[in-house]
Amino acid sequence: MDLENQARIMGFAEKYGKEDLIVVLGGGEAEASGLAAETVSTGDPTFAGPLAGVQLGLKAYHIFELKDMVDPAVYDEQISMMEMVLDVDTIVEEVKTYRK
């Protein structure tokens, strides 16, 4: 997760509180999605960004996990093609790791 997004997420957590805030990820690789989930949960493991050492404790979900909550027409237009070419199960399992 880039430094700018880390700063944005930290700002949202400060402004709105952590209790009702989730992070929706859309990365195409399990490792990258897992790293982003870890960053918003336990802090930036690379110690390079604003969330280095900052445990926000936010829950992260991949957009694939939220399919039932998205308008079907929008999901079909924006996301469904990626379901066909990515390893959805591996990505979802990696992101779930950081919510446990």
Secondary structure, 3 states (H helix, E strand, C coil): CCHHHHHHHHHHHHHHCCCCCEEEECCCCHHHHHHHHHHHHHCCCCCCCCCCCCCCCCEEEEHHHHHHHCCHHHHHHHCHHHHHHCCHHHHHHHHHHCCC
